[in-house]
Amino acid sequence: MIYRTDYHIHTIYSDGQGIFEDYLGHAMKKGINEIGFSDHLTLTETQQKWSIIPGLLNEYCDKILDLKNKNRNIIIRIGLEVDYLPGKEEEIARVTENLPLDYLIGSVHYMNNGSVDLGPEFYEKKDLDKLYESYFELVSRAAETELFDIMGHPDLVRIFRYFPANNPEQLYRSLAQNLKKSDVAIEINTNGMNKPLSDFYPDPAYLHIFSEEGVPVCVNSDSHRPGDTAQYFDDAYALVKKAGYKEMATFEKRKRKMVSIK
């Protein structure tokens, strides 16, 4: 049986719809061995409604630690999903360095003074080839900071089905090579199935490239509701195997350990 983890879970501390405990039962019913909470942390000048308030980070970690100590039926990990914002590298490091984290997910939601996932209007009247190139470059830059353990939904720019005219294969190849060089994992993010995209991130057609380049992988639900924990995981693990992966990445105290896919 495959050792299953779900490290991308959002609670009411950011934009999720449940408290920590709400997710545990669903995770255990779906055969999850490790669940990790990773609420959004967005260090913009103005507090964002979808982000945890930085002043609550210690409380957030303490509550997860308390839950972890009380529950022996499933392994519980502490994480955050941090927006990569160029120029904020030192602040991200300072805010997160003393927290008892098991991993950090780095994500790119913001570019060109806008957010790629709030609405399709962001894409209108734009050169999509240049937009994709810029987005993939930002994901690579985020990985190169070595702030993050996992890059979340690495091609989120696909969310509203605006696609480049040129074949993006080389973008995926370059990204995979940069992730390998920076020793950062990717996630198969299954929440794209609930978006206009109706597909996983990254594009399954190019998942084999990450495997060929030796980029570690894990499967995450990006759940914002308890019932979406481990959503579409059977399909995701089938894709992982088809892409040539033999191992999955697990995390504890910012250290990665690979486990065999059986």
Backbone as numpy.savetxt, mean C-alpha at the origin, in Angstrom:
# Nx Ny Nz CAx CAy CAz Cx Cy Cz
-1.01 -24.69 2.57 -1.85 -23.49 2.57 -0.97 -22.23 2.57
-1.35 -21.24 1.78 -0.58 -20.00 1.69 -0.65 -19.23 3.00
0.50 -18.72 3.44 0.56 -17.86 4.62 0.07 -16.47 4.19
-1.06 -16.05 4.73 -1.73 -14.85 4.24 -1.60 -13.68 5.21
-1.26 -12.54 4.65 -1.18 -11.30 5.42 -2.05 -10.25 4.75
-2.52 -9.31 5.52 -3.23 -8.14 4.98 -2.77 -6.93 5.78
-1.82 -6.20 5.20 -1.16 -5.10 5.90 -1.73 -3.72 5.58
-2.78 -3.65 4.78 -3.29 -2.34 4.34 -4.75 -2.21 4.76
-4.94 -1.75 6.00 -6.26 -1.66 6.62 -6.43 -0.26 7.21
-7.57 0.38 6.92 -7.85 1.72 7.42 -9.00 1.69 8.43
-8.82 2.41 9.52 -9.82 2.48 10.60 -10.34 3.91 10.73
-11.14 4.13 11.75 -11.70 5.47 11.97 -10.63 6.49 12.35
-9.41 6.06 12.59 -8.35 7.04 12.83 -8.00 7.80 11.56
-8.37 7.26 10.39 -8.22 8.03 9.16 -9.55 8.01 8.43
-9.64 7.31 7.30 -10.89 7.34 6.53 -11.59 5.99 6.47
-11.30 5.11 7.44 -11.97 3.82 7.51 -13.29 3.90 8.24
-14.06 2.82 8.18 -15.40 2.80 8.76 -15.53 1.83 9.92
-14.42 1.46 10.53 -14.49 0.56 11.67 -13.35 0.79 12.63
-13.52 0.31 13.85 -12.43 0.34 14.83 -11.59 -0.92 14.65
-10.46 -0.98 15.29 -9.54 -2.09 15.10 -10.22 -3.45 15.28
-10.98 -3.56 16.36 -11.60 -4.86 16.68 -12.55 -5.33 15.59
-13.18 -4.39 14.88 -14.15 -4.76 13.86 -13.54 -5.60 12.74
-12.24 -5.42 12.52 -11.59 -6.09 11.39 -11.10 -7.50 11.73
-10.89 -7.78 13.02 -10.24 -9.03 13.39 -11.06 -10.26 13.02
-12.35 -10.22 13.33 -13.20 -11.38 13.04 -13.24 -11.70 11.56
-13.35 -10.66 10.74 -13.38 -10.86 9.29 -12.06 -11.45 8.80
-10.96 -10.95 9.36 -9.64 -11.44 8.95 -9.49 -12.92 9.29
-9.92 -13.32 10.48 -9.77 -14.72 10.88 -10.68 -15.63 10.07
-11.91 -15.17 9.75 -12.81 -15.98 8.94 -12.24 -16.23 7.55
-11.44 -15.29 7.07 -10.87 -15.42 5.72 -9.47 -16.02 5.73
-9.06 -16.56 6.87 -7.81 -17.29 6.93 -6.57 -16.44 6.93
-6.67 -15.22 7.42 -5.52 -14.32 7.46 -4.65 -14.66 8.68
-3.36 -14.82 8.45 -2.43 -15.11 9.53 -1.94 -13.85 10.24
-1.77 -12.77 9.47 -1.32 -11.50 10.05 -2.17 -10.37 9.48
-2.65 -9.51 10.36 -3.36 -8.31 9.94 -2.56 -7.10 10.40
-2.43 -6.13 9.53 -1.70 -4.91 9.88 -2.54 -3.68 9.61
-2.59 -2.79 10.58 -3.34 -1.54 10.43 -2.41 -0.47 9.89
-2.90 0.29 8.93 -2.04 1.28 8.26 -2.87 2.50 7.88
-3.29 3.25 8.88 -4.08 4.44 8.60 -3.25 5.49 7.88
-3.94 6.34 7.13 -3.28 7.38 6.36 -2.59 8.39 7.26
-1.39 8.80 6.86 -0.69 9.94 7.45 -0.29 10.85 6.31
-0.88 12.03 6.27 -0.66 12.98 5.19 -0.18 14.30 5.79
1.10 14.60 5.61 1.71 15.74 6.28 1.67 16.99 5.41
0.47 17.36 4.98 0.27 18.62 4.28 0.15 19.74 5.30
0.22 20.97 4.81 0.15 22.13 5.72 -1.19 22.17 6.44
-2.25 21.78 5.76 -3.59 21.73 6.34 -3.96 20.29 6.64
-4.51 20.02 7.81 -4.92 18.68 8.17 -5.98 18.16 7.21
-5.72 16.98 6.64 -6.67 16.38 5.71 -7.64 15.47 6.46
-8.90 15.46 6.03 -9.93 14.70 6.74 -9.71 13.21 6.65
-8.95 12.74 5.64 -8.70 11.31 5.49 -7.44 10.86 6.21
-6.77 11.78 6.90 -5.50 11.45 7.55 -5.62 11.43 9.06
-4.87 10.55 9.69 -4.77 10.57 11.14 -4.16 11.90 11.59
-4.63 12.42 12.68 -4.05 13.63 13.26 -2.70 13.23 13.87
-1.60 13.88 13.49 -0.29 13.47 14.02 -0.23 13.38 15.53
-0.97 14.23 16.22 -0.98 14.19 17.68 -1.60 12.94 18.26
-2.27 12.15 17.43 -2.90 10.91 17.88 -2.08 9.66 17.54
-0.91 9.84 16.98 -0.12 8.69 16.55 0.28 7.78 17.71
0.68 8.35 18.82 1.05 7.52 19.97 -0.15 6.76 20.51
-1.29 7.42 20.57 -2.52 6.74 21.01 -2.87 5.61 20.06
-2.77 5.86 18.78 -3.04 4.86 17.73 -2.16 3.63 17.94
-0.87 3.84 18.11 0.04 2.71 18.31 -0.23 1.99 19.62
-0.50 2.74 20.68 -0.76 2.12 21.98 -2.00 1.23 21.93
-3.03 1.67 21.24 -4.26 0.88 21.15 -4.02 -0.42 20.37
-3.22 -0.34 19.33 -2.92 -1.56 18.57 -2.06 -2.49 19.40
-1.09 -1.95 20.12 -0.26 -2.77 20.99 -1.10 -3.46 22.06
-2.05 -2.74 22.63 -2.93 -3.32 23.65 -3.76 -4.44 23.06
-4.29 -4.22 21.86 -5.08 -5.25 21.19 -4.21 -6.46 20.87
-2.99 -6.20 20.46 -2.05 -7.27 20.16 -1.78 -8.14 21.38
-1.61 -7.51 22.52 -1.32 -8.23 23.76 -2.51 -9.04 24.26
-3.70 -8.62 23.89 -4.91 -9.31 24.35 -5.37 -10.41 23.40
-4.84 -10.43 22.19 -5.34 -11.35 21.18 -4.23 -12.26 20.70
-4.43 -13.57 20.87 -3.44 -14.56 20.44 -3.91 -15.40 19.26
-5.08 -15.05 18.71 -5.64 -15.84 17.62 -5.14 -15.40 16.24
-4.57 -14.22 16.17 -4.07 -13.68 14.91 -2.93 -12.72 15.24
-1.92 -12.70 14.38 -0.80 -11.77 14.58 -1.22 -10.38 14.11
-0.94 -9.38 14.92 -1.35 -8.00 14.63 -0.10 -7.14 14.46
-0.05 -6.39 13.38 1.09 -5.52 13.09 0.65 -4.06 13.08
1.63 -3.19 13.33 1.38 -1.75 13.35 2.04 -1.11 12.13
1.26 -0.40 11.34 1.81 0.29 10.19 1.14 1.63 9.98
1.58 2.33 8.96 0.96 3.56 8.50 1.09 3.60 6.98
0.13 4.23 6.33 0.26 4.55 4.92 0.57 6.04 4.83
1.77 6.36 4.40 2.25 7.73 4.41 2.30 8.29 2.99
1.68 9.44 2.80 1.76 10.09 1.51 3.18 10.59 1.27
3.73 10.23 0.10 5.02 10.79 -0.27 4.79 12.18 -0.86
5.39 13.17 -0.22 5.30 14.56 -0.67 6.73 15.07 -0.80
7.21 15.33 -2.03 8.58 15.81 -2.20 8.87 17.02 -1.32
10.01 16.98 -0.64 10.37 18.04 0.28 9.98 17.78 1.71
9.17 16.73 1.92 8.70 16.40 3.27 9.44 15.19 3.85
10.52 14.79 3.22 11.21 13.57 3.64 11.67 13.64 5.10
12.28 14.73 5.48 12.79 14.86 6.85 11.64 14.87 7.85
10.55 15.52 7.50 9.40 15.56 8.41 8.78 14.18 8.57
8.66 13.45 7.46 8.13 12.09 7.54 9.00 11.23 8.45
10.33 11.34 8.28 11.25 10.56 9.12 11.12 10.95 10.58
11.02 12.24 10.84 10.95 12.71 12.22 9.67 12.27 12.90
8.55 12.35 12.20 7.25 12.02 12.79 7.12 10.53 13.06
7.75 9.71 12.25 7.54 8.25 12.35 8.67 7.51 13.05
9.83 8.13 13.24 11.02 7.37 13.65 10.91 6.73 15.03
10.17 7.31 15.95 10.11 6.77 17.31 8.84 5.96 17.59
8.08 5.69 16.55 6.87 4.89 16.72 7.20 3.41 16.61
6.48 2.55 17.33 6.77 1.10 17.32 6.17 0.41 16.08
6.61 0.82 14.92 6.02 0.37 13.67 6.64 -0.94 13.19
5.83 -1.72 12.52 6.33 -2.93 11.85 6.65 -2.66 10.39
6.01 -1.66 9.81 6.26 -1.32 8.41 5.64 0.03 8.10
6.11 0.64 7.03 5.51 1.85 6.47 5.18 1.60 5.01
3.95 1.91 4.63 3.55 1.90 3.23 3.70 3.32 2.69
4.43 3.47 1.62 4.53 4.76 0.95 3.58 4.81 -0.24
2.86 5.90 -0.38 1.90 6.03 -1.47 2.00 7.39 -2.12
1.70 7.43 -3.41 1.64 8.69 -4.14 0.19 8.95 -4.54
-0.42 9.89 -3.84 -1.77 10.35 -4.19 -1.72 11.73 -4.85
-0.70 12.52 -4.49 -0.64 13.91 -4.91 0.39 14.12 -6.01
0.02 14.88 -7.03 0.96 15.33 -8.04 0.34 16.51 -8.78
1.19 17.37 -9.28 0.74 18.53 -10.06 -0.34 19.31 -9.31
-0.13 19.51 -8.00 -1.06 20.30 -7.17 -2.47 19.73 -7.16
-2.57 18.42 -7.31 -3.87 17.78 -7.24 -3.74 16.37 -6.75
-4.89 15.71 -6.56 -4.91 14.33 -6.11 -5.39 13.44 -7.24
-4.68 12.35 -7.49 -4.99 11.50 -8.63 -6.24 10.65 -8.43
-6.73 10.55 -7.19 -7.83 9.61 -6.94 -9.12 10.25 -6.42
-9.23 11.57 -6.46 -10.45 12.20 -5.94 -11.51 12.40 -7.02
-11.11 12.38 -8.29 -12.10 12.53 -9.35 -11.46 12.52 -10.72
-12.22 12.12 -11.75 -11.67 12.02 -13.10 -11.28 13.36 -13.71
-11.79 14.44 -13.13 -11.47 15.75 -13.71 -9.97 16.05 -13.65
-9.25 15.40 -12.75 -7.81 15.59 -12.66 -7.13 15.22 -13.98
-7.69 14.30 -14.72 -7.06 13.74 -15.92 -7.47 14.46 -17.21
-8.50 15.25 -17.13 -9.03 15.86 -18.34 -8.07 16.89 -18.91
-7.93 16.88 -20.23 -7.10 17.83 -20.98 -5.62 17.74 -20.59
-5.18 16.56 -20.14 -3.78 16.36 -19.81 -3.15 15.39 -20.80
-1.84 15.55 -21.00 -1.07 14.61 -21.79 -0.86 13.37 -20.93
-1.59 12.31 -21.21 -1.58 11.14 -20.34 -0.25 10.41 -20.37
0.47 10.46 -21.48 1.78 9.84 -21.53 2.73 10.53 -20.56
2.73 11.85 -20.57 3.59 12.60 -19.65 3.13 12.43 -18.21
1.82 12.37 -18.02 1.27 12.20 -16.67 1.72 10.86 -16.08
1.63 9.80 -16.87 2.07 8.49 -16.39 3.57 8.49 -16.10
4.35 9.09 -16.97 5.79 9.16 -16.74 6.10 9.88 -15.42
5.41 10.99 -15.18 5.63 11.75 -13.95 5.20 10.96 -12.72
4.09 10.26 -12.85 3.61 9.48 -11.71 4.58 8.37 -11.34
5.02 7.62 -12.33 5.96 6.53 -12.06 7.28 7.06 -11.51
7.71 8.23 -11.98 8.93 8.84 -11.45 8.76 9.20 -9.97
7.58 9.67 -9.59 7.32 10.00 -8.19 7.35 8.77 -7.31
6.77 7.67 -7.80 6.79 6.43 -7.03 8.24 5.96 -6.86
9.03 6.08 -7.90 10.45 5.71 -7.79 11.18 6.61 -6.80
10.91 7.90 -6.86 11.55 8.83 -5.91 11.17 8.49 -4.48
9.92 8.13 -4.28 9.48 7.75 -2.94 10.26 6.54 -2.44
10.43 5.55 -3.30 11.17 4.35 -2.92 12.63 4.69 -2.61
13.20 5.58 -3.40 14.62 5.93 -3.24 14.92 6.64 -1.93
13.90 7.20 -1.28 14.13 7.85 0.02 14.48 6.84 1.10
14.13 5.57 0.88 14.32 4.50 1.86 13.54 4.74 3.14
12.48 5.53 3.03 11.60 5.76 4.17 10.58 4.63 4.32
10.31 3.91 3.22 9.18 3.01 3.18 9.61 1.57 2.98
8.77 0.67 3.48 9.00 -0.77 3.33 8.22 -1.35 2.16
7.07 -0.75 1.87 6.17 -1.20 0.81 5.71 0.02 0.04
5.65 -0.08 -1.29 5.02 0.96 -2.08 3.58 0.55 -2.36
2.65 1.38 -1.92 1.23 1.07 -2.06 0.70 1.42 -3.43
-0.28 0.63 -3.88 -0.94 0.81 -5.20 -0.03 1.60 -6.16
1.04 0.95 -6.66 2.09 1.68 -7.37 1.69 2.29 -8.70
0.52 1.91 -9.23 0.02 2.58 -10.43 -1.41 3.07 -10.21
-1.61 3.74 -9.09 -2.91 4.30 -8.74 -3.44 5.24 -9.82
-2.55 5.76 -10.63 -2.91 6.68 -11.70 -3.88 6.03 -12.70
-4.05 4.71 -12.65 -4.99 4.00 -13.52 -6.43 4.07 -13.01
-6.67 4.62 -11.85 -7.92 4.45 -11.10 -9.18 4.79 -11.91
-9.14 5.85 -12.74 -10.33 6.26 -13.48 -10.29 5.84 -14.95
-9.41 4.89 -15.28 -9.34 4.31 -16.61 -8.92 5.32 -17.68
-8.09 6.27 -17.31 -7.43 7.14 -18.27 -6.06 6.53 -18.53
-5.83 6.06 -19.74 -4.62 5.31 -20.04 -3.75 6.06 -21.06
-2.44 5.85 -21.01 -1.56 6.51 -21.97 -1.70 5.90 -23.35
-1.31 6.68 -24.35 -1.34 6.16 -25.72 -0.19 5.20 -25.96
0.95 5.48 -25.33 2.12 4.63 -25.52 2.07 3.41 -24.60
2.69 2.35 -25.02 2.80 1.14 -24.21 3.59 1.46 -22.94
3.01 1.23 -21.74 3.69 1.60 -20.50 4.67 0.55 -19.97
4.95 -0.49 -20.75 5.77 -1.58 -20.24 7.11 -1.10 -19.70
7.76 -0.17 -20.39 9.06 0.31 -19.94 8.94 1.09 -18.64
7.82 1.76 -18.44 7.60 2.45 -17.16 7.59 1.44 -16.02
6.92 0.31 -16.23 6.88 -0.72 -15.20 8.25 -1.34 -15.00
8.99 -1.53 -16.08 10.32 -2.12 -15.96 11.25 -1.20 -15.17
11.23 0.08 -15.50 12.09 1.03 -14.80 11.70 1.14 -13.33
10.40 1.15 -13.06 9.94 1.22 -11.68 10.41 -0.01 -10.91
10.24 -1.17 -11.50 10.66 -2.41 -10.83 12.16 -2.39 -10.55
12.95 -1.93 -11.49 14.40 -1.87 -11.27 14.75 -0.90 -10.15
14.05 0.22 -10.08 14.30 1.19 -9.01 13.88 0.66 -7.65
12.76 -0.06 -7.61 12.31 -0.65 -6.36 13.30 -1.70 -5.87
13.80 -2.51 -6.79 14.79 -3.52 -6.42 16.05 -2.85 -5.88
16.51 -1.81 -6.55 17.70 -1.09 -6.11 17.52 -0.49 -4.73
16.31 -0.01 -4.44 16.01 0.61 -3.15 15.58 -0.40 -2.10
15.44 -1.68 -2.50 15.05 -2.76 -1.61 13.69 -2.50 -0.96
12.74 -2.11 -1.80 11.38 -1.82 -1.34 10.42 -2.80 -2.01
9.46 -3.31 -1.24 8.47 -4.24 -1.77 7.31 -3.49 -2.42
6.52 -4.22 -3.19 5.25 -3.70 -3.68 4.12 -4.53 -3.09
2.93 -3.98 -3.16 1.74 -4.72 -2.79 0.90 -5.00 -4.03
0.22 -6.14 -4.03 -0.92 -6.34 -4.91 -2.10 -5.77 -4.15
-2.62 -4.65 -4.60 -3.69 -3.95 -3.91 -5.01 -4.31 -4.58
-5.86 -5.00 -3.84 -7.09 -5.52 -4.44 -8.25 -4.52 -4.41
-8.06 -3.38 -3.78 -9.16 -2.41 -3.67 -9.48 -1.74 -4.99
-8.59 -1.86 -5.97 -8.91 -1.32 -7.28 -10.14 -1.97 -7.90
-10.50 -3.15 -7.43 -11.71 -3.81 -7.92 -12.96 -3.03 -7.54
-12.89 -2.20 -6.52 -14.04 -1.42 -6.07 -14.08 -0.02 -6.69
-13.11 0.28 -7.54 -12.99 1.59 -8.16 -13.43 1.51 -9.62
-13.52 2.64 -10.31 -13.85 2.59 -11.74 -12.91 1.68 -12.53
-11.68 1.52 -12.08 -10.71 0.67 -12.75 -11.19 -0.78 -12.83
-11.78 -1.30 -11.76 -12.22 -2.70 -11.66 -11.08 -3.67 -11.95
-9.94 -3.42 -11.33 -8.76 -4.25 -11.52 -7.85 -4.06 -10.32
-6.82 -4.89 -10.24 -5.84 -4.76 -9.18 -4.77 -3.73 -9.55
-4.09 -3.23 -8.52 -2.84 -2.49 -8.70 -1.70 -3.39 -8.21
-0.56 -3.46 -8.92 -0.33 -2.90 -10.24 -1.04 -3.73 -11.31
-1.03 -3.22 -12.51 -1.67 -3.89 -13.64 -1.17 -5.33 -13.72
-2.08 -6.32 -13.61 -1.65 -7.72 -13.67 -0.85 -8.08 -14.92
-1.06 -7.33 -16.00 -0.34 -7.62 -17.25 1.16 -7.40 -17.10
1.55 -6.61 -16.08 2.97 -6.29 -15.91 3.53 -6.80 -14.58
2.74 -7.57 -13.86 3.21 -8.07 -12.57 4.45 -8.95 -12.72
4.52 -9.69 -13.84 5.68 -10.56 -14.04 6.99 -9.78 -14.09
6.92 -8.51 -14.47 8.13 -7.68 -14.53 8.72 -7.50 -13.14
7.88 -7.27 -12.15 8.36 -7.10 -10.78 8.97 -8.40 -10.27
8.36 -9.51 -10.64 8.91 -10.81 -10.27 10.27 -11.03 -10.93
10.36 -10.73 -12.21 11.62 -10.90 -12.94 12.74 -10.05 -12.37
12.39 -8.86 -11.88 13.40 -7.95 -11.34 13.70 -8.21 -9.86
13.00 -9.16 -9.27 13.29 -9.54 -7.89 12.72 -8.60 -6.84
11.59 -7.95 -7.15 10.95 -7.04 -6.19 10.04 -7.85 -5.27
10.24 -7.80 -3.95 9.36 -8.54 -3.04 7.91 -8.07 -3.14
6.98 -8.97 -2.82 5.57 -8.66 -2.98 4.78 -9.15 -1.78
3.68 -8.45 -1.50 2.67 -8.94 -0.55 1.30 -8.58 -1.12
0.27 -9.21 -0.59 -1.09 -8.97 -1.06 -1.86 -8.23 0.03
-2.46 -7.10 -0.35 -3.18 -6.26 0.62 -4.55 -5.86 0.08
-5.49 -5.67 1.00 -6.86 -5.34 0.59 -7.14 -3.85 0.50
-6.32 -3.02 1.17 -6.62 -1.58 1.25 -8.05 -1.38 1.72
-8.43 -2.15 2.73 -9.80 -2.15 3.20 -10.11 -0.88 4.00
-11.27 -0.29 3.70 -11.79 0.84 4.47 -13.05 0.44 5.23
-13.48 -0.80 5.03 -14.63 -1.36 5.74 -14.25 -2.76 6.21
-14.67 -3.13 7.42 -14.29 -4.45 7.93 -14.59 -5.59 6.97
-15.74 -5.54 6.31 -16.12 -6.63 5.42 -15.26 -6.77 4.18
-14.45 -5.74 3.89 -13.58 -5.80 2.71 -12.20 -6.35 3.03
-11.96 -6.73 4.27 -10.69 -7.33 4.63 -10.44 -8.58 3.79
-9.24 -8.70 3.25 -8.84 -9.86 2.43 -9.72 -10.04 1.20
-10.27 -8.96 0.67 -11.15 -9.04 -0.50 -10.37 -9.49 -1.75
-10.94 -10.40 -2.50 -10.38 -10.89 -3.78 -9.01 -11.56 -3.62
-8.71 -12.07 -2.45 -7.37 -12.60 -2.22 -7.07 -13.88 -3.00
-8.06 -14.73 -3.21 -7.80 -15.94 -3.97 -7.32 -15.60 -5.39
-7.98 -14.65 -6.01 -7.58 -14.22 -7.35 -6.19 -13.57 -7.32
-5.94 -12.78 -6.29 -4.65 -12.09 -6.20 -3.50 -13.08 -6.03
-3.67 -14.09 -5.19 -2.60 -15.07 -5.00 -2.39 -15.91 -6.24
-3.46 -16.16 -6.99 -3.30 -16.88 -8.26 -2.45 -16.06 -9.23
-2.66 -14.75 -9.25 -1.86 -13.88 -10.11 -0.40 -13.84 -9.67
-0.19 -13.80 -8.37 1.18 -13.78 -7.84 1.94 -15.02 -8.30
1.30 -16.16 -8.18 1.94 -17.40 -8.61 2.18 -17.40 -10.12
1.20 -16.96 -10.89 1.33 -16.92 -12.34 2.48 -16.02 -12.77
2.71 -14.95 -12.01 3.78 -14.01 -12.33 5.16 -14.57 -12.03
5.21 -15.69 -11.32 6.49 -16.34 -11.06 7.01 -16.19 -9.65
6.22 -15.59 -8.78 6.67 -15.43 -7.40 6.64 -16.76 -6.66
7.65 -16.97 -5.84 7.75 -18.17 -4.99 7.66 -17.82 -3.51
7.80 -16.52 -3.19 7.80 -16.09 -1.79 6.98 -14.82 -1.63
6.50 -14.61 -0.40 5.78 -13.39 -0.04 6.53 -12.67 1.07
6.38 -11.35 1.12 7.05 -10.55 2.13 6.18 -10.38 3.38
6.77 -10.59 4.54 6.13 -10.28 5.81 7.01 -9.27 6.54
6.43 -8.58 7.53 7.17 -7.51 8.20 6.95 -7.54 9.71
8.03 -7.25 10.42 7.98 -7.11 11.88 9.11 -6.17 12.29
8.74 -5.11 13.02 9.71 -4.13 13.52 10.62 -3.61 12.42
10.02 -3.30 11.27 10.70 -2.71 10.10 11.69 -3.68 9.46
11.57 -4.97 9.76 12.41 -5.98 9.15 11.53 -6.86 8.25
12.02 -7.15 7.07 11.28 -7.99 6.14 11.75 -9.43 6.22
10.79 -10.33 6.22 11.08 -11.77 6.18 10.25 -12.39 5.07
10.89 -13.22 4.26 10.18 -13.86 3.16 9.66 -15.23 3.59
8.44 -15.54 3.18 7.83 -16.83 3.47 7.46 -17.49 2.16
7.58 -18.79 2.09 7.34 -19.53 0.86 5.85 -19.56 0.52
5.58 -19.49 -0.78 4.22 -19.72 -1.26 4.08 -21.21 -1.55
3.13 -21.84 -0.90 2.95 -23.27 -1.08 1.62 -23.56 -1.76
